[in-house]
Amino acid sequence: MFTKVEKMAVQVKTHLCIFVCMFSICSIVPNVAQAIPFSAISQVYFFGDSLTDSGFNNNFTALNGFPTKAPTFTTYEGYTWSQYVARDIKGYPLPPPQGPFPVSNQLDKITNNTTPLTSSSFGTVIPDLTGIDYACGGSRTNANPGFDLLWAPSLHQQIQNYLSTAPQQLDPNAMYFVWSGANDLLTALSQRPLPTQVQFLQVADATTTAIVNEVALLSARGAKRIVVMSLPNVGSTPLINGLALQLGDPTFPASVKNISFIFDSLLNQKLGLLMMRYPVKILYFDTYTALDNLIANAKLGLPSVIGGQAFYFTNYSTPVCGNASAILCPNTSNGYIFADTVHPTDMAHRALSLEVERRIQSWS
């Protein structure tokens, strides 16, 4: 069904290799990043969707009768990678693991849920958190409504909200984290009939352009250090494996894997071109490979050793939350990679956070 996509993936990979070789020749230019100690980072900011959301929908779990569960899209008593990174780099305290939620600004200094909603949240959002993580579950890159959570402000709206109150010249020593695109792809995958291969490629092209445009907005205002997270291999998620069974198409996960690869290749290329326009240091973080490595080690029964910590994942194909959404998950990680059909467990988030931190410290 996706033979053209597979051919295009090979073409994109070839072009990307050529581009990387050309770009490495230019590595002596002053806007190429150097290793950055945490002490040199003045502040951190996060923008994105549920993969980065630290509690935007702060009243969600309470309204759903589960006030001891944090309003994050991961397992019970767990945290997202952004919360761990904010703690490890800038010393932000983690909110209490069991609430009760919602909590005040005094207990959650990380989340910022002040970005105006695109529609009513039916009380799930109490916009009184003014931290440094603007990400919101359901957020798409530059389109509304959100995916599942229709009121979710887009990545563009989050960044515009931040810029509206930030100094005209942004702090060059701050670090900005941008992760978007998954909900744009999931929106396309939720359509019936499924989009054609050409339409999937159009989504990938438009979304990666939109992400780079947001990075350009930050760069134009003076941001010098930006970490852009790639799309994970969506084809390896329980959602896609389940959808393959429904469609009766065992090749479907591989097809979505190819789409994810093309998406990331386009994103990487466009970010490289952006660095030629602005004196900005961009770290492209390869989430695709990071997730694939966790799954590969789990399949072999091997630990994933990251940042001196060993992570023993025993399940890489089914969600530990059962049929529950991760935001209402009653279970802890228990060696699973996936909380629900698309979101990581706390254990996987911690592994990701350490890998991100390792890359920052060895940034070159």
C-alpha positions in Angstrom: 0.0 0.0 0.0 2.9 2.4 0.8 5.5 1.3 -1.8 6.0 4.8 -3.0 6.5 6.0 0.6 9.1 3.3 1.1 10.9 4.5 -2.1 10.7 8.1 -0.9 12.1 7.1 2.5 15.2 5.8 0.7 15.5 9.0 -1.4 15.1 11.2 1.7 17.7 9.2 3.6 20.2 9.6 0.7 19.5 13.3 0.4 19.9 13.6 4.2 23.3 11.9 4.2 24.5 14.3 1.5 23.1 17.2 3.5 24.8 16.1 6.8 28.1 15.7 5.0 27.8 19.2 3.6 26.8 20.6 6.9 29.7 19.0 8.7 32.1 20.8 6.4 30.6 24.0 7.7 31.0 23.0 11.4 33.6 25.7 11.9 31.0 28.5 11.7 30.2 30.1 15.0 26.6 29.1 15.3 27.4 25.4 15.7 26.7 24.3 19.3 29.4 23.3 21.8 29.1 21.2 24.9 27.0 23.0 27.5 27.3 22.5 31.2 24.0 22.7 33.1 25.4 25.6 35.2 25.6 27.7 32.0 21.9 27.3 31.3 20.0 30.2 32.8 16.5 28.9 32.3 14.5 26.1 30.5 11.2 26.4 28.6 9.1 23.6 27.1 6.5 23.7 24.3 4.6 20.8 22.8 1.9 18.2 23.4 1.0 15.4 25.8 4.5 13.9 25.5 5.9 17.0 27.2 2.8 18.2 29.2 3.6 18.5 32.9 0.0 19.1 34.0 -1.8 21.7 31.8 -5.2 20.1 32.3 -4.7 20.5 36.0 -8.3 19.7 37.1 -8.8 16.8 34.7 -8.1 13.9 37.1 -10.1 15.5 39.9 -13.1 16.0 37.7 -12.8 12.3 36.7 -12.8 11.1 40.3 -9.1 10.3 40.5 -7.6 13.3 42.4 -4.5 11.3 43.5 -3.4 10.9 39.9 -1.3 13.7 38.5 -2.9 15.3 35.4 0.0 14.1 33.1 0.0 11.5 30.3 2.0 8.9 32.0 1.7 6.2 34.7 0.6 6.6 38.3 3.0 8.5 40.6 5.2 9.2 37.6 6.6 12.2 35.8 7.3 13.3 32.2 10.7 13.8 30.7 10.3 17.6 30.8 9.7 17.5 34.5 12.8 15.5 35.1 14.9 17.7 32.8 13.6 20.9 34.6 14.5 19.4 37.9 17.9 18.1 36.8 19.0 21.3 35.0 17.5 24.0 37.0 16.5 22.4 40.3 12.7 22.7 39.9 11.0 20.6 42.6 8.7 17.8 41.3 5.1 18.1 42.3 3.9 15.5 44.9 3.3 12.2 43.2 -0.1 11.6 44.8 -1.6 15.2 45.1 -4.4 15.6 45.8 -4.7 17.4 42.5 -5.1 20.2 41.3 -2.2 21.7 43.1 -1.2 25.4 43.5 1.7 27.3 42.0 3.6 26.6 45.2 3.6 22.9 44.5 3.8 23.0 40.7 6.4 25.5 39.6 7.0 23.8 36.3 3.6 23.8 34.5 2.3 26.9 32.7 -1.3 26.6 31.6 -2.1 30.2 30.9 -2.3 29.8 27.1 -5.9 30.6 26.0 -7.9 27.6 25.1 -9.5 27.2 21.7 -12.8 26.1 23.2 -14.3 25.2 26.5 -12.4 22.6 28.6 -15.5 21.9 30.7 -13.6 22.8 33.8 -10.6 20.6 33.3 -8.2 23.6 33.0 -7.9 26.1 35.9 -5.4 28.6 34.3 -3.5 29.6 37.3 -0.1 27.8 36.8 2.7 30.1 35.6 5.7 27.9 35.3 8.0 27.2 32.3 6.3 24.2 30.6 3.6 25.4 28.2 2.9 22.0 26.6 -0.6 20.8 26.5 -2.0 17.3 25.8 -3.9 17.2 22.5 -1.9 20.1 21.0 -1.2 20.1 17.3 1.5 22.2 15.7 -0.4 24.9 14.0 -4.0 23.8 13.7 -7.2 23.6 15.8 -9.0 21.8 17.2 -6.7 19.7 19.3 -6.5 15.9 19.0 -8.9 14.3 21.5 -8.7 17.3 23.8 -10.3 19.8 21.4 -9.6 22.8 23.5 -5.8 22.3 23.4 -3.9 25.3 22.2 -1.5 24.6 19.4 2.3 24.8 19.6 2.1 28.1 17.8 -0.3 29.5 20.4 1.9 28.3 23.2 4.9 30.0 21.8 3.0 33.2 21.0 1.7 33.2 24.6 5.3 32.9 25.9 6.6 35.6 23.6 3.8 38.0 24.5 5.2 38.4 28.0 8.9 37.6 27.4 11.5 40.4 27.0 11.8 41.6 23.4 15.3 40.2 23.3 15.2 36.6 24.7 17.8 35.4 27.2 20.6 33.8 25.0 21.6 31.5 27.8 18.1 30.0 28.2 17.3 26.6 26.6 14.1 26.0 24.7 12.6 22.5 24.1 10.2 22.0 21.2 8.4 18.7 20.6 5.4 18.6 18.2 4.0 16.7 15.3 2.6 13.4 16.9 -0.9 14.7 17.1 -0.8 16.0 13.5 0.0 12.5 12.4 -2.5 10.9 14.7 -5.2 13.2 13.4 -4.4 12.0 9.9 -4.4 8.3 11.1 -7.8 8.8 12.7 -9.5 9.7 9.4 -11.6 7.1 7.6 -10.9 6.2 5.0 -7.2 6.5 5.8 -5.3 9.2 3.8 -3.4 8.2 0.7 0.3 7.9 0.8 0.6 11.3 -0.9 -1.7 12.9 1.7 0.5 11.5 4.6 3.5 13.0 2.9 1.8 16.3 2.7 1.0 16.2 6.4 4.6 15.4 7.1 5.9 18.3 4.9 3.4 20.8 6.3 3.9 19.9 9.9 7.7 19.9 9.8 7.6 23.3 8.1 5.3 24.6 10.8 7.6 23.3 13.6 10.6 25.0 12.0 8.6 28.2 11.6 8.1 28.2 15.4 11.7 27.5 16.0 12.4 30.5 13.7 10.1 32.7 15.8 12.2 31.9 18.9 15.4 32.4 17.0 14.3 35.8 15.6 13.7 37.0 19.1 17.2 36.0 20.3 16.9 32.4 21.4 20.4 30.8 21.0 19.9 27.3 22.4 17.0 25.2 21.1 16.4 21.5 21.5 14.0 20.0 18.9 12.7 16.5 19.5 12.0 14.3 16.5 8.9 12.2 16.1 9.3 8.8 17.7 8.7 5.7 15.6 4.9 5.8 15.7 4.8 2.5 13.9 6.1 0.7 17.0 3.3 1.9 19.3 0.5 -0.4 20.5 -2.0 2.0 18.8 -0.6 1.2 15.3 -0.1 -2.5 16.0 -3.8 -2.7 17.1 -4.9 -0.7 14.1 -3.0 -3.1 11.8 -5.1 -6.0 13.3 -8.3 -4.0 12.6 -7.3 -3.3 9.0 -6.1 -6.8 8.5 -2.8 -5.4 7.2 0.3 -6.7 8.9 2.5 -4.3 6.9 0.8 -1.3 8.3 3.3 -0.7 11.3 6.2 -0.7 8.8 4.4 1.8 6.6 3.8 4.1 9.6 7.5 3.6 10.5 8.5 4.8 7.1 6.2 7.9 7.4 7.8 8.7 10.8 11.2 8.4 9.2 10.4 10.7 6.4 8.9 13.2 8.8 12.1 13.2 10.9 14.3 13.4 7.8 12.4 16.5 6.6 12.5 18.1 10.0 16.3 17.5 10.3 16.9 19.0 6.9 14.8 22.1 7.5 16.4 22.7 10.8 19.8 22.6 9.2 18.7 25.2 6.7 17.3 27.4 9.5 20.7 27.3 11.3 22.2 28.9 8.2 19.7 31.8 8.5 20.0 32.5 12.3 22.9 32.5 14.8 21.2 29.8 16.8 22.4 26.5 18.2 19.9 23.7 17.5 20.1 20.3 19.0 18.1 17.8 16.9 17.2 15.0 19.3 16.6 11.7 17.6 13.6 10.3 19.6 13.0 7.8 16.9 16.3 6.0 17.6 16.0 6.5 21.3 12.6 4.6 21.4 13.8 1.9 19.0 16.8 1.3 21.2 14.7 0.8 24.3 12.4 -1.7 22.4 15.4 -3.5 20.8 17.1 -4.1 24.2 13.8 -5.2 25.8 13.3 -7.7 23.0 16.7 -9.1 23.8 16.2 -9.1 27.5 18.9 -6.6 28.0 18.9 -3.4 30.1 19.1 0.0 28.5 22.0 1.8 30.4 21.6 5.6 30.2 23.3 8.2 32.3 24.7 5.4 34.5 21.3 4.0 35.2 20.1 0.6 34.0 16.5 0.4 32.8 15.1 -3.2 32.6 12.0 -3.1 30.3 10.1 -6.4 30.2 7.2 -5.3 28.0 7.4 -3.3 24.8 4.2 -4.1 23.0 1.2 -3.6 25.4 0.1 -0.8 27.6 0.4 -1.1 31.4 -2.7 1.0 31.9 -4.9 -1.5 30.1 -7.8 0.3 28.4 -7.3 3.5 30.5 -5.8 6.7 29.1 -2.4 7.5 30.5 -3.8 10.6 32.2 -6.1 8.3 34.3 -3.7 5.4 34.6 -4.1 3.5 37.9 -0.8 1.6 37.5 2.9 2.3 37.9 5.5 1.5 35.2 6.1 -2.1 36.2 8.8 -2.6 33.5 6.5 -1.5 30.6 7.6 1.0 27.9 4.1 2.1 27.1 1.5 3.5 29.5 -1.4 3.5 27.1 -1.4 3.0 23.3 0.8 6.0 22.5 2.3 7.5 25.7 5.4 6.3 27.6 5.5 5.1 31.2 7.3 7.1 33.9 10.2 4.7 33.5 10.5 5.4 29.8 10.1 9.1 30.4 13.0 8.9 32.9 15.2 7.0 30.4 14.3 9.7 27.7 15.2 12.5 30.1 18.6 11.1 30.8 19.3 10.6 27.2 18.3 14.2 26.4 20.5 15.4 29.3 23.4 13.3 28.0 23.1 14.8 24.6 23.0 18.3 26.0 26.2 17.7 28.0 28.0 16.2 24.9 26.5 18.7 22.4 28.9 19.3 19.6 
